[in-house]
Amino acid sequence: MPTLKSELDMNKKLDEVINKNSKLHFIAIGGIGVSAVAKIFLQAGYHVSGSDIKENKNTVMLKELGAEIFIGHKPQNVQSTDIIIASSAIHPDNPEIIEAKKLNIPIFHRSQALAYLMSKKTSIGASGTHGKTTTSGMAAFVLNSLKEGTSFAIGGIIPELKTNAKYGHGEFFVSELDESDGTILMYSPDVTIVTNLELDHVDFYTRGFEQLLETFEKFSSNLKQNSKLVINADSEGNRKLLDRIDKNRVIIYTTKENKLNGYEKIYSAQNIKLNGFSSSSEIYLNNNLIGKLNLNVPGEHNIANALGVIASLMEKNIKFEDITSNIIHFSGMGRRFEIIGDYNGAKIIDDYAHHPTEIKATIKSAQSVLISQGNGRLVVIFQPHRYSRFEGLWNEFLKAFDGVDKLCICDVYAAGEEPSSKHTPEEFAKQIKNVPTTHLSGKINDLTEDVKKMIQPQDIVITMGAGDITNLGRNICQK
């Protein structure tokens, strides 16, 4: 089935049709990304309506803010609308899309709407295969603390701010830029952080990593003349990108010994000390010490994320001391090594990791916590997300769980894909080496008691994946 994105004129500009009196209708308004954009337009004073197949916390929030919410996709929902905004998840046979085309209502992709909002302010974006939600959330948290009226749209909840999106009248706009469907090409931020590049969305990038690389190369060439790319040189994929783009617009950051030449600015983190849920390091600019960084989120990958934030904000004349004095209060993003609670003397953590590289980083952080507490097991309950990813990265998944004391693999969360029997969780549990693995079959909400029985005092238990596995930890901790 063709996607909506493939049928849109992605070169059409929202600027050409929108004004303050425009009535905007968002299809699938309950999604984390679409709801964020809808909320910002709503707070900016636009008339907003939207539809979704069922009510959720995002639709309730938007309704309380004044949006008109429809449950169910129906032609009549769009008949008094001026502009339609939808995500890649919406197909051309959606009844509201069909009606909009019949009425000649312009249809825009979510990325085009977000790009329009960002273009009105000094914009900072974060993209890459892993870490973009945390990095953009960290930048938004710091700027929100320092600059009144900062706007942001992030793909996860910032716990301290209790939201993932906000409109403000200030100078800055921070956003997460999704690369999964190629719509990153819609954006042209003033500063873009590229955390890393690695093949993930095999359903879209059917030609593999080369297609992803081509997309980011094109993104770089499309940027405004004075825009900057803040690139993590620790990523092998990023280093391949560096060979293809203009060095004059690049700022490097690294936590490793990277011998790079020809770049005006190289930020590095040295003398790194990991201590359970926190860390410390020294930050250098071109081998000159500029200060110390203390974080209250675990893992070396979060030092790298913070380094990208430091480099991007300093590029916009934010002082290092102002950044670090606020970044220490950042506790992480929702579903990113999020502490849910305790059960039977064990700590229950929820994590969004659904790609082998993310899984390895999360396990490394958990091992640091176990070392700091002196004992305990690492127990992981993993729910594969999408059949295409599970099958396309099968061998990488088999190698991703080294260091886990007990692994339980759940049924695949389809995320709208048709079921496939090419590779199964049962087969995975049999093939994986060096890690005691069992297959837990059934709905996530029905697994609570089985998981409770295996938990021992001092365990670190991580529910892991991008699907409804997030409910399991909360069920376990429920009194």
C-alpha positions in Angstrom: 0.0 0.0 0.0 1.4 3.4 -0.9 2.0 5.8 2.0 0.5 9.3 2.3 4.0 10.8 2.2 4.7 9.2 -1.2 1.6 11.0 -2.7 2.2 14.5 -1.2 4.0 17.3 -3.0 6.7 17.6 -0.3 8.0 20.8 -1.9 4.7 22.7 -1.2 5.3 25.3 1.5 2.9 25.7 4.4 3.8 29.4 4.4 1.9 29.8 1.1 -1.5 28.9 2.6 -1.4 29.4 6.4 -2.5 32.4 8.4 -3.6 33.1 11.9 -7.2 32.4 11.0 -6.4 29.0 9.4 -8.3 26.0 10.8 -5.8 23.1 11.1 -6.9 19.5 11.3 -4.4 16.8 12.5 -5.1 13.2 11.5 -3.8 10.7 14.2 -3.6 13.6 16.6 -3.0 11.3 19.6 0.5 10.2 18.4 3.5 11.6 20.3 4.8 13.4 17.3 1.6 14.7 15.8 0.2 15.8 19.2 3.4 17.8 19.9 3.0 19.8 16.7 -0.7 20.3 17.3 -0.1 21.5 20.9 2.4 24.1 19.7 0.0 25.5 17.0 -2.8 25.5 19.6 -0.7 27.4 22.1 0.4 29.8 19.3 -3.3 30.8 18.9 -4.4 28.7 15.9 -7.7 26.9 15.7 -6.9 23.1 16.0 -9.0 20.0 15.5 -7.9 16.4 15.1 -9.0 12.8 15.0 -7.7 9.5 16.2 -9.1 5.9 16.4 -9.3 6.1 20.2 -8.9 8.4 23.1 -5.5 8.6 24.9 -3.7 11.0 27.3 -2.6 13.2 24.4 -6.1 13.6 22.9 -7.4 14.4 26.5 -4.6 17.0 27.0 -5.3 18.7 23.7 -9.0 18.8 24.3 -8.4 20.4 27.7 -6.3 23.0 25.9 -9.1 23.8 23.5 -8.7 21.5 20.5 -11.7 20.0 18.9 -11.2 16.2 19.1 -13.0 13.5 17.1 -12.7 9.8 17.9 -12.8 7.9 14.6 -11.7 9.0 11.1 -14.8 10.3 9.2 -15.2 12.5 6.1 -17.3 15.1 8.0 -14.4 15.7 10.4 -12.6 17.8 7.8 -15.4 19.6 6.0 -14.8 23.0 7.8 -11.0 22.7 7.7 -8.5 24.8 5.8 -5.3 22.7 6.2 -4.8 19.0 6.9 -1.6 17.7 8.7 -0.9 14.0 9.0 2.0 11.7 9.7 3.6 8.9 7.6 1.4 6.4 9.5 -1.7 7.7 7.6 -2.5 5.9 4.3 -4.1 7.5 1.2 -7.3 5.5 1.7 -8.0 7.2 5.0 -11.5 8.6 4.7 -10.4 12.1 5.9 -7.6 12.2 3.3 -10.1 11.1 0.5 -12.5 13.8 1.6 -9.8 16.5 1.8 -8.7 15.7 -1.7 -12.3 15.9 -2.9 -12.6 19.3 -1.3 -9.2 20.5 -2.5 -8.0 21.0 1.1 -4.2 21.2 1.1 -2.6 18.3 2.9 0.8 18.6 4.6 3.1 16.1 6.3 3.8 16.5 10.1 7.4 17.3 9.3 6.4 20.2 7.0 4.3 21.7 9.8 7.2 21.3 12.3 9.7 22.8 9.9 7.4 25.8 9.4 7.3 26.4 13.2 11.1 26.0 13.5 11.7 28.4 10.6 10.2 31.3 12.7 12.9 31.0 15.4 16.5 30.2 16.1 16.3 26.5 15.7 18.3 23.6 17.1 17.5 20.1 15.9 18.8 16.6 16.9 18.7 13.6 14.7 20.4 10.3 14.2 19.6 6.6 14.7 20.0 6.6 18.5 19.9 9.3 21.2 18.0 12.0 19.4 15.2 12.1 21.9 17.4 12.4 24.9 19.8 14.9 23.2 16.9 17.2 22.0 15.2 16.8 25.4 18.4 17.7 27.2 18.9 20.8 25.0 15.2 21.8 25.5 15.5 21.4 29.3 18.6 23.5 29.5 17.3 26.3 27.3 13.9 26.3 29.1 15.8 26.9 32.3 18.0 29.7 30.8 15.8 31.4 28.2 12.2 32.3 29.0 9.8 31.4 26.2 11.8 28.5 24.6 9.7 26.4 22.3 10.3 22.7 21.8 8.9 19.5 20.2 10.4 16.3 21.4 9.6 12.6 20.9 9.4 11.9 24.6 8.3 13.4 27.8 10.7 15.6 29.7 9.9 14.5 33.3 10.8 17.8 35.0 8.6 19.7 32.5 5.9 17.0 32.3 5.5 17.5 28.6 7.2 16.9 25.2 6.1 20.1 23.6 5.6 23.8 24.4 5.2 27.1 22.5 6.9 30.2 23.8 7.5 33.7 22.5 11.3 33.4 23.0 14.1 33.2 20.5 14.8 29.4 20.5 13.0 26.3 19.2 14.4 22.9 19.9 13.2 19.8 18.1 13.8 16.1 17.5 14.2 15.5 13.8 13.0 12.0 12.7 15.1 10.2 10.1 13.0 7.1 10.0 11.0 8.0 6.9 13.3 10.4 5.1 11.3 13.5 6.1 14.4 15.0 7.8 14.9 16.5 4.4 12.0 18.9 5.2 14.1 20.7 7.9 16.8 23.3 7.8 17.8 24.2 11.4 20.4 26.7 12.4 22.2 24.0 14.3 21.7 20.2 13.9 23.2 17.6 16.2 23.8 14.2 14.5 24.2 11.7 17.3 25.1 8.6 15.1 24.1 6.9 11.9 23.3 3.2 11.6 20.8 1.1 9.7 17.6 0.7 11.6 14.4 1.4 9.6 14.9 -1.3 7.1 11.2 -1.0 5.9 12.0 2.5 4.5 15.7 2.3 3.8 15.4 -0.7 1.5 18.8 -0.1 -0.1 20.5 -0.3 3.3 22.9 2.1 5.0 24.0 3.7 1.8 20.5 5.1 1.3 20.5 6.5 4.9 23.9 8.1 4.2 22.7 9.7 1.0 19.7 11.1 2.9 21.9 12.8 5.5 24.3 14.0 2.7 21.4 15.6 0.9 20.1 17.1 4.2 23.5 18.7 4.8 23.6 20.2 1.3 20.1 21.6 1.7 21.0 23.6 4.9 21.1 27.4 5.0 24.5 28.9 4.3 25.4 29.7 7.9 23.9 26.5 9.5 26.1 24.2 11.5 26.3 20.5 11.9 27.4 19.2 15.3 28.5 15.6 14.6 29.5 12.8 17.0 32.8 11.5 15.6 32.6 8.3 17.8 30.0 6.9 15.3 31.4 4.9 12.4 28.4 5.9 10.3 29.0 9.6 11.1 32.6 9.3 10.1 31.5 8.1 6.7 29.2 11.1 6.5 32.0 13.4 7.4 33.9 12.3 4.3 31.0 13.5 2.1 30.1 16.9 3.5 31.5 20.4 3.7 33.9 20.6 6.7 33.4 24.3 7.1 29.9 23.8 8.5 30.9 20.9 10.9 31.6 21.0 14.6 33.0 17.7 16.1 32.3 16.1 19.5 33.9 12.9 20.8 34.4 10.9 23.9 37.2 8.8 22.3 40.7 9.4 20.9 39.7 10.5 17.5 42.5 11.9 15.4 40.6 14.4 13.2 42.1 17.2 11.2 40.6 20.2 9.3 37.9 21.0 11.8 37.7 24.4 13.4 36.1 23.2 16.6 36.5 19.8 18.3 34.8 19.2 21.7 36.0 16.2 23.7 35.1 14.6 27.0 38.1 13.2 28.9 38.8 11.6 32.3 35.4 10.1 32.3 34.1 8.5 35.5 30.9 6.5 35.6 29.2 6.0 38.9 25.9 4.1 38.7 23.2 6.6 37.8 25.7 9.6 37.5 28.9 10.5 35.8 31.6 13.1 35.7 34.1 14.2 33.0 36.3 17.1 31.8 35.3 19.0 28.7 37.9 20.3 26.2 37.6 22.5 23.2 40.5 22.0 20.8 42.5 20.4 23.7 41.9 23.3 26.0 40.1 22.5 29.2 36.9 24.6 29.5 35.4 23.0 32.6 33.8 19.9 34.2 30.6 18.2 33.4 28.5 16.3 36.0 25.4 14.4 35.0 22.7 12.6 36.9 21.9 10.2 34.0 23.9 7.0 33.5 26.3 5.9 30.8 29.0 7.2 28.5 26.4 7.6 25.8 24.7 10.3 27.9 28.1 12.1 28.2 28.2 12.1 24.4 24.6 13.4 24.3 25.5 16.2 26.7 28.6 17.0 24.7 26.5 17.5 21.6 24.2 19.8 23.6 27.1 21.8 24.9 28.7 22.3 21.5 25.4 23.3 19.9 24.4 25.8 22.7 27.8 27.3 22.9 27.6 27.9 19.1 24.6 30.1 20.0 26.5 32.0 22.6 25.3 30.2 25.7 28.0 30.1 28.3 29.5 26.7 29.3 28.9 27.4 33.0 25.3 28.2 32.4 24.8 25.0 30.4 26.5 22.7 32.9 24.9 24.3 36.0 21.5 23.4 34.6 22.2 20.1 32.8 23.1 18.5 36.1 19.4 18.7 37.0 18.3 16.8 33.9 17.1 13.3 35.1 16.6 11.8 31.6 13.6 11.3 29.3 10.6 9.2 29.9 11.2 5.6 28.8 15.0 6.2 28.7 16.5 4.2 31.6 13.5 5.4 33.5 13.2 4.2 37.1 9.7 2.9 37.6 10.0 1.7 41.1 10.9 -1.2 43.3 9.6 -4.8 43.7 10.9 -7.4 46.1 14.1 -5.5 46.7 14.8 -5.1 43.0 14.9 -1.9 40.9 12.5 -1.9 38.0 13.6 0.2 35.0 11.8 0.9 31.7 13.8 1.6 28.5 12.8 2.4 24.9 15.8 0.5 23.4 14.7 -1.5 20.4 17.8 -1.5 18.2 20.8 -3.7 19.0 23.1 -0.7 19.5 20.7 0.9 21.9 20.3 -2.4 23.7 24.1 -2.6 24.2 24.2 0.9 25.6 21.4 0.3 28.0 23.0 -2.9 29.2 26.3 -1.1 29.7 24.6 1.5 31.9 22.9 -1.2 33.9 26.1 -3.0 34.5 27.6 0.3 35.8 24.7 0.5 38.3 25.3 -3.1 39.4 28.9 -2.4 40.0 28.1 0.7 42.1 25.7 -1.3 44.3 28.1 -4.2 44.7 25.9 -7.2 43.6 22.7 -8.3 41.9 21.6 -9.7 38.6 20.7 -8.0 35.4 17.3 -9.3 34.1 16.0 -8.0 30.8 12.4 -8.5 29.5 12.7 -7.6 25.8 9.8 -7.1 23.3 11.0 -6.9 19.7 9.5 -4.0 17.8 8.4 -4.6 14.2 8.9 -7.8 12.3 10.9 -6.0 9.6 13.5 -4.8 12.2 13.6 -8.1 14.1 14.3 -10.0 10.9 16.4 -7.4 9.2 18.8 -7.1 12.2 18.5 -10.7 13.4 22.2 -11.5 13.8 22.9 -8.2 15.5 20.1 -8.8 18.0 21.6 -12.2 18.8 24.8 -10.5 19.8 23.2 -7.6 21.7 22.5 -9.1 25.1 26.0 -10.1 26.3 26.3 -9.4 30.0 22.6 -10.1 30.8 22.1 -12.7 33.6 18.5 -13.6 32.5 16.7 -12.7 29.3 13.0 -13.1 28.6 11.9 -12.4 25.0 8.3 -11.5 24.4 6.2 -11.8 21.2 6.9 -9.2 18.5 5.1 -5.8 18.8 3.9 -5.5 15.2 3.4 -1.6 15.1 1.0 -2.0 12.2 3.1 -4.6 10.2 1.7 -7.9 8.9 2.9 -10.9 11.1 5.8 -12.9 9.7 7.1 -16.3 10.7 10.5 -16.0 9.0 12.1 -15.5 12.4 10.3 -16.0 15.7 10.9 -15.2 19.4 10.9 -19.0 20.1 13.7 -19.5 17.6 15.6 -16.5 19.0 15.5 -18.0 22.5 17.0 -21.2 21.1 19.7 -19.5 19.0 21.1 -16.9 21.4 24.4 -17.9 23.0 25.9 -17.2 26.4 22.6 -15.7 27.8 20.0 -17.8 29.6 16.9 -17.0 27.6 13.2 -17.9 27.8 10.3 -17.0 25.5 7.3 -15.4 27.3 4.3 -15.7 25.0 1.0 -13.7 25.4 -0.2 -10.2 25.9 2.1 -8.0 28.0 -0.5 -7.3 30.6 -0.9 -11.1 31.2 2.8 -11.6 31.9 3.0 -9.7 35.2 2.8 -12.6 37.6 5.2 -14.7 35.6 7.8 -12.0 35.7 7.3 -11.2 39.4 8.1 -14.9 40.3 11.6 -14.6 38.7 12.6 -11.3 40.4 15.2 -11.5 43.3 16.4 -8.9 45.7 19.2 -6.6 44.3 18.2 -7.4 40.7 18.1 -4.7 38.1 15.1 -5.5 36.0 14.7 -3.7 32.7 11.6 -3.8 30.5 12.9 -3.0 27.1 11.3 -2.2 23.7 9.3 0.5 21.9 5.9 -1.2 22.2 3.5 -1.8 25.1 6.2 -3.5 27.1 6.3 -0.2 28.9 3.1 -1.3 30.8 4.9 -4.3 32.4 7.1 -2.4 34.8 4.3 -0.3 36.1 2.1 -3.4 36.5 4.9 -5.1 38.5 5.3 -2.1 40.8 1.6 -1.5 41.3 0.6 -1.9 45.0 
